Amino acid sequence: MIGLEVHLQLKTRTKIFCGCSTEFGNQPNSQTCPVCLGLPGSLPVLNSTVLDYAIKVALSLDCKIQEYTKFDRKNYFYPDLPKDYQISQYDLPLAKNGFLDIELGSITQQIRIRRVHLEEDAGKLIHRPDFSLVDFNRTGIPLLEIVSEPDLNSPLEAVEYLTHLKSIIEYLDVSDCDMEKGSLRCDANISLRKKGEKELGTKTELKNMNSFKAVKDALSFEIERQTGLLRKKEEVIQETRLWDAKGLKTISMRAKEGAQDYRYFPEPDLPPFVIDDKKVQEIKNTVGELPKEKMLRFIKEYGLSAYDAKILVSSKKDADFAENECILLYPDKDKKPIVNWLIGPLASIASDSNCSISEVKIPGGAEELIKLVNLVEIGSLSNLMAKSVLSESISNGKPASAIIQEKNLFQVSDTGSLDNIAEVVIKDNPKSVNDYKAGKNNALMFLIGQVMKISLGRANPQVVQEILKRRLK
């Protein structure tokens, strides 16, 4: 039984309770003031954009926005928490009772969202062999915590949930979701129980996971660890454990605190907030098209398969690039050819370059990609040659059309010249000819390959196949 706590940094220009900048990567401790440092006499004031962004996210997860909400003090000592308490929300969070659907294969599973609440981030500790440093620039960055019910039952489901949640957040444009910068962080609560039992087992909380892979690996390890304990009739201790990415194991950090350990009480320096229906409706009108809605529209308007559409809409930037610069401008009514190139060769190049398809620098822009796909579709360029040209174009910065013209790479479909090559290939490969006549169809593919080799990849493979079949018959 797995439940996830996602901490999301909202990308406002200023912090949640003061006017300090939220810009990442500046000189340590250069973005602080008496409010975010918790100096005596300072008073917090809620950033209204933070509240708007939080409501936007909660609505997108089908949560019920609380009409009455307040902030609380969560008391605990930690070196990067300058006030010795964190302003958070406890018993009256911003929103509750939402859900997020995930898909694994053909199965759709609904994951319940318990609560969505606002809080301030703590600072950052930098550990050295003999001492530790603290940077308070991150203190007071607005955090949105999204807590799921323990409805996930495998590491794969957890990753699918996080992937889908991240996609929704990116569509809303309220966070950059950069896990390396700490903008998106995830804690996981996991327990085991025997099938058929209703009572939850003793849970452990996993921290220090900075990638979806780390979440998957940490959960997989913890399942094995807890299974081993239970099979030996040993007790699972409720505790917080850190993920050791190098050792690929979890390590005990501290005994798990309960709510009573934090001594929550209402934040006296912030008034409660009443959020009326008009405010909620105004923000709802700004949500726009979300991934699932865009996927269904792509299927309906462009005739795409659910599989292709899901890949394209997973990133808003990629979806916008695919639709506005490629699909809409592709001249044929059938959009499948250009989509195949977007999620195939271009996606492969993007993966090798560690970027998204919209970030791949195509010399001449998307128009050159459309021209290239068109040449393949009308038979002027082989699919293999086109892939090679695209790769070369991106590597050397020269438009694909220029490379094709310079090297005269247009596909040869002239039966006269191809017939002559086929005659040479048949004469030089008597064993393959006999194999084909004996019913071995793979021999034909070998002969086609030889013609392609002699023609330097320019021969039209369909025409070559017809010529060889005719001659061999």
C-alpha positions as CSV (number, residue, x, y, z in Angstrom):
1,M,0.0,0.0,0.0
2,I,1.7,3.2,-1.2
3,G,0.7,6.8,-0.7
4,L,2.7,9.7,-2.1
5,E,3.4,13.2,-0.7
6,V,4.4,15.5,-3.5
7,H,6.0,18.9,-2.6
8,L,5.7,21.4,-5.4
9,Q,7.5,24.7,-5.5
10,L,5.2,27.3,-7.1
11,K,7.0,29.6,-9.6
12,T,5.9,33.0,-8.3
13,R,8.3,35.9,-8.5
14,T,8.3,36.4,-4.8
15,K,8.1,34.1,-1.7
16,I,4.9,33.0,0.0
17,F,4.9,35.5,2.9
18,C,7.4,38.2,1.9
19,G,8.7,40.1,-1.1
20,C,12.1,38.3,-1.5
21,S,12.9,36.9,-4.9
22,T,12.5,33.2,-5.7
23,E,15.1,33.1,-8.4
24,F,17.2,29.9,-8.3
25,G,21.0,29.7,-8.2
26,N,21.9,33.1,-6.8
27,Q,24.5,33.8,-4.1
28,P,23.7,31.9,-0.9
29,N,21.7,33.9,1.7
30,S,21.3,36.9,-0.8
31,Q,17.5,36.5,-1.0
32,T,16.4,36.9,2.6
33,C,14.6,39.4,4.8
34,P,13.4,39.7,8.4
35,V,10.1,37.9,7.5
36,C,11.6,34.7,5.9
37,L,14.3,34.6,8.5
38,G,11.7,34.8,11.3
39,L,13.3,37.8,13.0
40,P,11.4,39.3,16.0
41,G,8.7,41.8,15.1
42,S,8.3,40.6,11.5
43,L,4.9,39.7,10.1
44,P,4.0,37.4,7.2
45,V,1.5,38.5,4.4
46,L,0.2,35.9,2.0
47,N,1.2,36.2,-1.6
48,S,-2.2,36.3,-3.5
49,T,-0.7,34.6,-6.6
50,V,0.3,31.7,-4.5
51,L,-3.3,31.2,-3.4
52,D,-4.5,31.4,-7.0
53,Y,-2.0,28.9,-8.3
54,A,-2.8,26.5,-5.4
55,I,-6.6,26.7,-6.2
56,K,-5.8,26.1,-9.9
57,V,-3.9,22.9,-9.1
58,A,-6.6,21.6,-6.7
59,L,-9.3,22.2,-9.2
60,S,-7.4,20.3,-11.9
61,L,-7.3,17.3,-9.5
62,D,-11.0,17.5,-8.9
63,C,-10.6,18.5,-5.3
64,K,-13.2,20.3,-3.3
65,I,-12.0,23.8,-2.4
66,Q,-12.6,24.6,1.3
67,E,-14.7,27.7,1.8
68,Y,-12.8,28.4,5.1
69,T,-9.1,27.7,5.5
70,K,-6.3,28.8,7.8
71,F,-2.6,28.4,8.4
72,D,-1.0,26.7,11.3
73,R,2.5,26.5,13.0
74,K,4.2,23.2,12.7
75,N,6.8,23.2,15.4
76,Y,10.1,21.3,15.0
77,F,13.8,22.1,15.2
78,Y,16.0,21.8,12.2
79,P,19.1,23.8,11.3
80,D,17.6,25.1,8.0
81,L,14.3,26.2,9.6
82,P,15.1,29.7,11.0
83,K,11.9,30.2,13.0
84,D,12.0,26.7,14.6
85,Y,8.5,26.3,13.1
86,Q,7.1,26.1,9.7
87,I,3.9,27.9,8.6
88,S,1.8,25.2,7.1
89,Q,-1.8,23.9,7.1
90,Y,-3.1,21.2,9.4
91,D,-6.8,20.6,10.1
92,L,-8.3,23.0,7.6
93,P,-6.3,22.6,4.4
94,L,-7.0,24.5,1.2
95,A,-8.6,21.5,-0.6
96,K,-9.6,17.9,-0.1
97,N,-11.1,14.8,-1.7
98,G,-9.9,14.8,-5.2
99,F,-8.6,12.1,-7.6
100,L,-6.2,11.4,-10.4
101,D,-6.7,8.6,-13.0
102,I,-3.7,6.6,-14.1
103,E,-3.4,4.1,-16.9
104,L,-1.3,1.0,-17.0
105,G,-1.9,-0.8,-20.3
106,S,-5.7,-1.0,-20.8
107,I,-6.5,-0.6,-17.1
108,T,-7.5,2.8,-15.7
109,Q,-7.2,3.2,-11.9
110,Q,-8.4,6.1,-9.8
111,I,-6.0,7.4,-7.2
112,R,-7.7,9.4,-4.5
113,I,-6.2,12.8,-3.4
114,R,-6.6,13.2,0.4
115,R,-5.6,16.9,0.6
116,V,-3.8,19.8,-1.1
117,H,-2.3,22.4,1.2
118,L,0.1,25.3,1.2
119,E,3.2,25.8,3.3
120,E,6.6,27.5,3.2
121,D,9.8,25.7,2.2
122,A,12.8,25.4,4.5
123,G,16.4,26.3,3.7
124,K,19.0,24.1,2.2
125,L,21.9,22.4,4.1
126,I,25.2,21.7,2.4
127,H,27.2,19.1,4.3
128,R,31.1,19.0,4.4
129,P,33.3,16.5,6.2
130,D,33.8,18.6,9.3
131,F,30.9,21.1,9.2
132,S,27.6,22.1,7.5
133,L,26.6,25.2,5.7
134,V,23.0,26.6,5.4
135,D,21.6,28.7,2.6
136,F,18.3,30.4,3.5
137,N,17.5,31.6,0.0
138,R,15.0,28.7,-0.3
139,T,13.3,29.6,3.0
140,G,9.8,30.9,2.3
141,I,9.5,29.6,-1.2
142,P,5.8,28.7,-1.7
143,L,5.2,25.0,-1.5
144,L,2.1,23.1,-2.4
145,E,1.8,19.6,-0.8
146,I,-0.4,17.1,-2.6
147,V,-1.1,14.0,-0.5
148,S,-2.6,10.9,-2.0
149,E,-4.4,8.1,-0.3
150,P,-2.5,4.7,-0.1
151,D,-4.2,3.6,-3.3
152,L,-1.0,2.7,-5.2
153,N,0.1,-0.9,-5.1
154,S,3.4,-1.0,-7.1
155,P,6.4,1.1,-7.9
156,L,5.2,1.2,-11.5
157,E,1.9,2.7,-10.5
158,A,3.7,5.3,-8.3
159,V,5.8,6.4,-11.3
160,E,2.8,6.6,-13.6
161,Y,1.0,8.7,-11.0
162,L,3.9,11.1,-10.7
163,T,4.4,11.3,-14.5
164,H,0.7,12.2,-15.0
165,L,0.7,14.7,-12.1
166,K,3.8,16.4,-13.4
167,S,2.3,16.7,-16.8
168,I,-0.8,18.4,-15.4
169,I,1.3,20.8,-13.4
170,E,3.3,21.7,-16.5
171,Y,0.1,22.4,-18.4
172,L,-1.1,24.7,-15.7
173,D,2.3,26.6,-15.8
174,V,2.5,27.1,-12.1
175,S,5.8,25.3,-11.5
176,D,8.9,24.3,-13.6
177,C,8.7,20.8,-11.9
178,D,12.5,20.5,-12.1
179,M,13.5,17.7,-9.7
180,E,17.2,18.5,-9.9
181,K,16.5,22.0,-8.6
182,G,14.1,20.6,-5.9
183,S,11.0,22.2,-7.5
184,L,9.3,18.8,-7.4
185,R,10.0,16.5,-4.5
186,C,8.4,13.4,-3.4
187,D,8.1,11.4,-0.1
188,A,6.5,7.9,-0.2
189,N,4.7,6.1,2.6
190,I,4.7,2.3,2.1
191,S,3.3,-0.6,4.1
192,L,2.6,-4.3,3.3
193,R,-0.3,-6.4,4.2
194,K,-1.5,-9.9,3.3
195,K,-4.0,-10.1,0.4
196,G,-7.6,-10.0,1.6
197,E,-6.8,-8.2,4.9
198,K,-8.3,-4.7,5.3
199,E,-6.1,-3.3,8.1
200,L,-3.1,-1.3,6.9
201,G,0.4,-2.6,7.9
202,T,3.0,-0.5,9.7
203,K,4.3,2.1,7.3
204,T,7.7,3.6,6.7
205,E,8.3,7.0,5.0
206,L,10.9,7.3,2.3
207,K,12.7,10.6,1.7
208,N,15.6,11.9,-0.4
209,M,14.3,10.8,-3.8
210,N,15.2,13.3,-6.6
211,S,14.0,11.4,-9.7
212,F,11.2,9.1,-10.8
213,K,13.7,6.3,-11.1
214,A,14.8,6.9,-7.5
215,V,11.2,6.6,-6.4
216,K,10.8,3.3,-8.3
217,D,14.1,1.9,-7.0
218,A,13.5,3.0,-3.4
219,L,10.0,1.5,-3.3
220,S,11.2,-1.7,-4.9
221,F,13.9,-2.1,-2.3
222,E,11.6,-1.3,0.6
223,I,9.0,-3.9,-0.6
224,E,11.8,-6.5,-0.5
225,R,13.0,-5.3,2.9
226,Q,9.6,-5.3,4.6
227,T,8.7,-8.6,3.0
228,G,11.8,-10.2,4.4
229,L,11.0,-8.9,7.9
230,L,7.4,-10.1,7.8
231,R,8.3,-13.6,6.5
232,K,10.7,-13.9,9.5
233,K,7.9,-12.8,11.8
234,E,9.9,-9.7,12.7
235,E,8.3,-6.3,13.3
236,V,8.3,-3.4,10.8
237,I,9.2,-0.2,12.7
238,Q,7.3,3.0,11.8
239,E,10.2,5.3,10.8
240,T,11.5,7.7,8.3
241,R,14.2,6.2,6.0
242,L,16.5,7.9,3.5
243,W,17.2,6.6,0.0
244,D,20.9,5.9,-0.6
245,A,21.1,6.2,-4.4
246,K,24.7,5.0,-4.5
247,G,24.2,1.9,-2.3
248,L,20.7,1.3,-3.8
249,K,19.2,0.9,-0.3
250,T,17.1,2.7,2.3
251,I,18.7,3.8,5.6
252,S,17.0,4.5,8.9
253,M,16.9,8.3,9.6
254,R,14.6,8.8,12.6
255,A,11.5,7.5,14.3
256,K,8.4,8.7,12.5
257,E,6.7,11.7,14.1
258,G,3.0,11.9,14.6
259,A,0.9,15.1,14.5
260,Q,1.2,15.5,18.3
261,D,5.0,15.7,17.9
262,Y,4.7,18.8,15.8
263,R,2.4,20.6,18.4
264,Y,0.3,22.3,15.7
265,F,-1.6,25.4,16.6
266,P,-3.3,28.2,14.5
267,E,-0.8,30.7,13.1
268,P,-1.6,33.9,15.1
269,D,-0.1,36.3,12.5
270,L,-2.3,35.2,9.6
271,P,-6.1,35.6,9.5
272,P,-8.2,32.7,8.3
273,F,-9.3,32.9,4.6
274,V,-12.8,32.7,3.2
275,I,-12.7,31.5,-0.5
276,D,-16.1,32.2,-2.2
277,D,-17.6,30.5,-5.2
278,K,-16.9,33.5,-7.4
279,K,-13.2,33.4,-6.7
280,V,-13.1,29.6,-7.5
281,Q,-15.0,30.0,-10.7
282,E,-12.7,32.9,-11.9
283,I,-9.7,30.6,-11.4
284,K,-11.5,27.6,-13.0
285,N,-11.9,29.7,-16.2
286,T,-8.1,30.0,-16.5
287,V,-7.3,26.3,-16.2
288,G,-7.4,25.6,-20.0
289,E,-7.0,22.3,-21.8
290,L,-5.4,19.6,-19.7
291,P,-3.4,16.5,-21.0
292,K,-6.4,14.1,-21.0
293,E,-8.7,16.6,-22.8
294,K,-5.9,17.4,-25.4
295,M,-5.4,13.7,-26.0
296,L,-9.1,13.0,-26.7
297,R,-9.1,16.0,-29.0
298,F,-6.0,14.8,-30.9
299,I,-7.7,11.4,-31.4
300,K,-10.9,13.0,-32.6
301,E,-9.5,15.9,-34.8
302,Y,-6.4,14.2,-36.3
303,G,-7.4,10.6,-36.2
304,L,-4.5,9.6,-34.0
305,S,-4.4,6.4,-32.0
306,A,-4.7,6.7,-28.2
307,Y,-1.1,5.5,-27.9
308,D,0.3,8.2,-30.3
309,A,-1.8,10.9,-28.8
310,K,-0.8,10.0,-25.2
311,I,2.9,10.3,-26.1
312,L,2.4,13.7,-27.8
313,V,0.4,15.3,-25.0
314,S,2.6,14.1,-22.1
315,S,4.5,17.5,-22.4
316,K,2.7,20.7,-23.1
317,K,5.7,22.2,-24.9
318,D,5.9,19.1,-27.1
319,A,2.2,19.0,-27.7
320,D,2.1,22.6,-28.8
321,F,5.1,22.2,-31.0
322,A,3.6,19.0,-32.6
323,E,0.2,20.5,-33.2
324,N,1.0,24.1,-34.2
325,E,4.3,23.6,-36.2
326,C,3.9,20.1,-37.6
327,I,0.4,18.5,-37.6
328,L,-1.6,21.6,-38.7
329,L,1.0,22.5,-41.4
330,Y,1.3,19.0,-42.8
331,P,-0.5,19.1,-46.1
332,D,-2.0,15.6,-46.1
333,K,-5.3,14.9,-44.4
334,D,-3.8,11.8,-42.9
335,K,-1.5,13.1,-40.1
336,K,-0.1,9.6,-39.2
337,P,3.2,10.1,-41.3
338,I,4.3,13.3,-39.6
339,V,3.2,11.9,-36.1
340,N,5.3,8.8,-36.7
341,W,8.4,11.0,-37.3
342,L,7.7,13.1,-34.2
343,I,7.4,10.1,-31.8
344,G,10.0,8.0,-33.7
345,P,13.2,9.5,-35.3
346,L,12.8,13.0,-33.7
347,A,12.0,11.5,-30.3
348,S,15.1,9.2,-30.6
349,I,17.3,12.2,-31.4
350,A,15.8,14.1,-28.5
351,S,16.5,11.2,-26.1
352,D,20.1,11.0,-27.2
353,S,20.5,14.8,-26.7
354,N,18.7,14.6,-23.3
355,C,16.0,17.1,-24.3
356,S,12.4,17.2,-25.5
357,I,11.3,17.0,-29.1
358,S,10.3,20.7,-29.1
359,E,13.9,21.5,-28.0
360,V,15.6,19.7,-30.9
361,K,17.2,22.4,-33.1
362,I,16.1,21.5,-36.6
363,P,17.9,23.6,-39.2
364,G,15.3,25.4,-41.2
365,G,12.7,24.6,-38.5
366,A,9.8,22.2,-38.5
367,E,9.1,23.1,-42.2
368,E,12.2,21.1,-43.1
369,L,10.9,18.1,-41.2
370,I,7.6,18.3,-43.1
371,K,9.4,18.5,-46.4
372,L,11.5,15.5,-45.5
373,V,8.4,13.4,-44.5
374,N,6.7,14.5,-47.7
375,L,9.6,13.2,-49.8
376,V,9.4,9.8,-48.1
377,E,5.6,9.6,-48.6
378,I,5.8,10.4,-52.4
379,G,8.6,7.9,-52.8
380,S,11.3,10.4,-53.6
381,L,13.4,9.5,-50.6
382,S,13.8,6.2,-48.8
383,N,12.8,6.1,-45.1
384,L,16.3,4.9,-44.1
385,M,17.9,7.7,-46.1
386,A,15.6,10.3,-44.7
387,K,16.5,9.3,-41.1
388,S,20.1,9.6,-42.0
389,V,19.6,13.0,-43.5
390,L,17.7,14.3,-40.5
391,S,20.5,13.1,-38.2
392,E,23.2,14.7,-40.3
393,S,21.2,17.9,-40.6
394,I,20.9,18.4,-36.9
395,S,24.5,17.5,-36.4
396,N,26.0,19.9,-38.9
397,G,23.4,22.7,-38.9
398,K,22.5,22.4,-42.6
399,P,18.9,22.1,-43.7
400,A,17.8,18.6,-44.8
401,S,16.7,19.8,-48.3
402,A,20.2,21.3,-48.9
403,I,21.9,18.0,-48.0
404,I,19.6,16.0,-50.3
405,Q,20.3,18.3,-53.2
406,E,24.0,18.4,-52.7
407,K,24.4,14.6,-52.4
408,N,21.6,13.9,-55.0
409,L,20.0,11.5,-52.5
410,F,16.6,11.3,-54.3
411,Q,15.3,7.8,-54.4
412,V,15.7,5.9,-57.6
413,S,12.5,4.3,-58.9
414,D,13.5,4.0,-62.5
415,T,12.9,0.3,-63.4
416,G,15.5,0.3,-66.2
417,S,18.5,1.2,-64.0
418,L,17.3,-0.9,-61.0
419,D,16.7,-3.8,-63.4
420,N,20.4,-3.8,-64.3
421,I,21.5,-3.8,-60.7
422,A,19.1,-6.6,-59.9
423,E,20.6,-8.7,-62.7
424,V,24.1,-8.2,-61.2
425,V,22.9,-9.1,-57.7
426,I,21.1,-12.3,-58.9
427,K,24.2,-13.4,-60.9
428,D,26.5,-12.8,-57.9
429,N,24.4,-14.6,-55.3
430,P,23.3,-18.0,-56.7
431,K,22.9,-19.5,-53.2
432,S,20.4,-16.9,-52.1
433,V,18.5,-17.4,-55.4
434,N,18.3,-21.1,-54.8
435,D,17.2,-20.5,-51.2
436,Y,14.4,-18.3,-52.3
437,K,13.2,-20.8,-54.9
438,A,13.3,-23.4,-52.1
439,G,10.8,-21.3,-50.1
440,K,13.1,-19.3,-47.9
441,N,11.6,-15.8,-48.0
442,N,14.5,-14.3,-46.0
443,A,16.7,-14.8,-49.0
444,L,14.7,-12.2,-50.9
445,M,15.3,-9.7,-48.2
446,F,19.0,-10.4,-48.5
447,L,18.9,-9.8,-52.2
448,I,17.0,-6.5,-51.7
449,G,19.7,-5.5,-49.3
450,Q,22.4,-6.1,-51.9
451,V,20.6,-3.9,-54.4
452,M,20.2,-1.2,-51.8
453,K,23.9,-1.5,-51.0
454,I,25.0,-1.1,-54.6
455,S,22.6,1.8,-55.1
456,L,24.0,3.5,-52.0
457,G,20.6,3.3,-50.3
458,R,18.9,5.3,-53.1
459,A,16.9,2.5,-54.7
460,N,13.2,2.3,-54.0
461,P,12.8,-0.9,-52.0
462,Q,9.2,-1.6,-53.1
463,V,10.3,-1.3,-56.8
464,V,13.3,-3.5,-56.1
465,Q,11.2,-6.1,-54.5
466,E,8.8,-6.2,-57.5
467,I,11.7,-6.5,-60.0
468,L,13.5,-9.3,-58.1
469,K,10.2,-11.3,-57.7
470,R,9.6,-11.0,-61.4
471,R,13.1,-12.0,-62.4
472,L,13.2,-14.9,-59.9
473,K,9.9,-16.2,-61.0
